[in-house]
């Protein structure tokens, strides 16, 4: 068994690997960038090595520094986690050439599955069904458009070297193909250093179903059943579950059998995931499922498989990398119950899901579920990396029980001042169609208006805030003005239970304890009353207090939410714009983020310039309300 392990990653997956490694008696070594100097994975490891500046390309993607850190600390093996260098065949080979153990598949297997077009050809040869499409070498825009038209709209443009939803665009008509193609190629080049694409038929009612596979160096390959990852936003998985709802035994046997066949075709060793797309227009059927790609690493959503099988997949990885045979045979593996995972992101659903960065001054995720996270209260969310801050995994005897437990936990999340998608996740998981198993990859886009919560506090939240304020000694100070320090006090009358509060420019006189009742937690801290309710966070102040604003004059100022590069400016100064119109596109965190007009108005000021690098908080556009 490996005695010492370096984890070439960060955040929750690094912490996850450290837990299992420690259970197996291994010494752990963490690596960190400038931004992660005080990160949780650094604190939890037995030893930590600084490997460079904050940008990933200068630290977590600097393979030679990671290998040097392993050698300097005496680590015997390197576990790449997921993302970063986890599917980089050259890095895997360099680890092996350095005399270290690579906790992952052989570099040849990574190469075979790393390029989507080559992988599909290989699967066709192995007898695995694949989606119709164009996999050719000719990348001329005109040729790609002709192939797309021949396949028939809609089509999906996918980066050949893609993964994680990056470098992927749906195109519904010929007129939008070239714009989508260029956007896809830019994102692919930024994320993978390769802008080549393939074209495939877009399945109208698609479900994303994947199978966990495992192989060892003794020729054994098994599957650990399927996961459904159909709830996605912009091709990024949001909620995953196992087993897949509506999956019958015949279809399960077909898809899991195809996954094992795919793994055997590349002599696979270690943990891998074979991803399929299913046409759900007539329910799940064995003849309506096609291979999409294989991820030659551990997946973000692996905990749901662990929960229904009772197996520790990281332990399996470490044992296989140590040369052991798989812990169990296929006939020894079984499913029990249902598990569901939600990805908690630091992002603002009310503003196009823009990532939210900053300190976690208040951070309570609860203890009812399995929670995989890489942060604690007091830590910071950096603009340099993926904004996922935790995975919430619920298990139940059946699907309904698992969903109930997940929604209950999401409703009780308390995070401030970083914004999260908790309320959005709770609405998605609690949706009647989702509960009924009526899911496909268009589920979220088709319901986005009802899934994104209103950022304005409902009446019950105002009442909670007022009740908390009146029950506290908020503002009480012997030297303070008594007319300010005694909320609700008035001469020659009983104490009034009303208090004036402000939230984002709106001020109300609120009676604490009044209707409508609403569950939530309110706390008075500093100059604010914080209310956490149904996954949302609201901050109230006394009228005129610092921070009582948030609306008014500044609401038309569009600021860069994080450091990034402006890749397109879609308006000119003086243009009239409608609410929701795209104004500027920013590339940050390896994704493209569109900033849109907050209301109908006129572009009064335009500071954004295409190609410019901007820092967080930079004014890009100012929109004034039109007549």
Secondary structure, 3 states (H helix, E strand, C coil): CCCEEEECCCHHHHHHHHHHHHHCCCEEEEEEEHHHCCCHHHHHCCEEEEEECCCHHHCCCCHHHHHHHHHHHCCCEEECCCCCCCCCHHHHHHHHHCCCEEECCCHHHHHHHHCHHHHHHHHHHHCCCECCEECCCCCCHHHHHHHHHHHCCCEEEEEEEEECCEEEEEECCHHHHHHHHHHHHHHHHHHHCCCCEEEEECCCCEEEEEEEEEECCCCCEEEEEEEEEEEEECCEEEEEEECCCCCCHHHHHHHHHHHHHHHHHCCCCEEEEEEEEEECCCCCCHHHEEEEEEECCCCCCHHHHHHHHCCCHHHHHHHHHCCCCCCCCHHHCCCCCEEEEEEEECEEHHHCCEECCEECCEEECCCCCEEEECCCCCCEECCCCCCEEEEEEEEECCHHHHHHHHHHHHHCCEEECCCCCHHHHHHHHHCHHHHCCCCCCCHHHHHHHHHCCCCCCCHHHHHHHHHHHHHCCCCCCCCCCHHHHCCCCCCCCCCCCEEEEEECCEEEEEECCCCCCCCCEEEEECCEEEEEECCEEEEEECCCCCCCCCCHHHHHEEECCCCEEEEEECCCCCCEECCCCEEEEEEECCEEEEEECCCCEEEEEECCCCCCEECCCCEEEEEEECC
